[in-house]
């Protein structure tokens, strides 16, 4: 299969369907990778109390759309960064499923030095849609192909000019990425010091989707009363790298019934998830 | 299949062969469960540097002999404790294998209140034997069937009357057992607070084989120069429970060329792995 060059013509391209199945062990391994612990979240890591499935688990099957893009488009792995993610939950994610992921490229923008590619994975089983994951992929050095620049996102989901209503802190672990990657994203940039340096980073850093899920766990606990079906959507931008050992501090502003603006920072104050918003059943 | 009662007649019983296969993800997940971290042991948790396989991984396929015993003998899970373990490495464990485990009961002793059942799993692939794991299973409340008491093990592998040559410390994690159990031993006693209390323990505690492997990692690093093929055997008794959050302090006494007596304690001074011995290529 020959890979296509990045051009504006990719927008709207269907990438077909990928089959995927998962089981209790998969969802528990994922929960452990994003920081669930038996002393705090037993029902997510022990089949004897469920297991319940974290809503953000949807990014794992949904993320096959990213894999589809990499398989079908000329992208150099070391130049690829995950820019934004949005997940929509259509129903509770089952702990055991045999599903397909319908993958497509939604948009392609030319940011000058970089290309921005949007892709979407709709996860369905025989009972219907489960969730949709949408990702914006930032490909460094791949711009200048003559596409549109795309809409400005300045000011989108800006936090209100007041202190957050809720702040939740999470301490990342040195082995966090090593556990998380076993859920499927084995990109060496998140574990290999040499590869990370080659790609221009001081050290391996956490998967954006792992940060996303740490934030999702904070929202689940603080805004959804720990009930997975209450979380409906979560979206945000990966604004900076989280390095292993960093704290992830999630700030939440309630902006309406079942709606909150979210921002995550490290203990150093750098914003790592920006322009984030969640909706939930209030 | 009807299960057999515990009697002395079980000794020598072949339990047949079980097929097992494993891959890179399995051996890396195991390494993470026993405390390997990318900043210290990258080659065990990253396929781009191997992955190398920890020698104690052999207890995972070899442990199918324990499963065979549970399937074939009338044992109440809450009354079962893992008493001793011994592993022999016949060659380097490959990171990817399709193997069979030849399982048998080696001995059955009547300890009065408890029964002691020895079982062995010989792991082979088409290139020949890989490793042998031998386990002694202590079944509380199952003695008094009229069998022999078995040999006394007092004084076996006693540490020399001097300070250890090497001491290695390891801090266990709250989620350690939750990660470790995904390698196969899903006994709820290691994660479920209610089940642990039902079985007479204050809290869930670490798998004996996880402690065994933490000790094995210390030996690999301190006595084998980090070269897995140099570790030949490791045996020991599970003398007490390790609770999550405990430190495991491994003491090693070199007692001859390629031979050391080993003992592991927690930070409270209670011995958790006793009468332990390792042999290695010096």
Interface residues (C-beta under 8 A of the other chain):
Chain A: X25 X28 X29 X32 X36 X37 X38 X39 X42 X45 X46 X47 X48 X49 X174 X175 X177 X178 X179 X182 X186 X188 X191 X192 X193 X195 X204 X244
Chain B: X25 X28 X29 X32 X36 X37 X38 X39 X42 X45 X46 X47 X48 X49 X174 X175 X177 X178 X179 X182 X186 X188 X191 X192 X193 X195 X204 X244
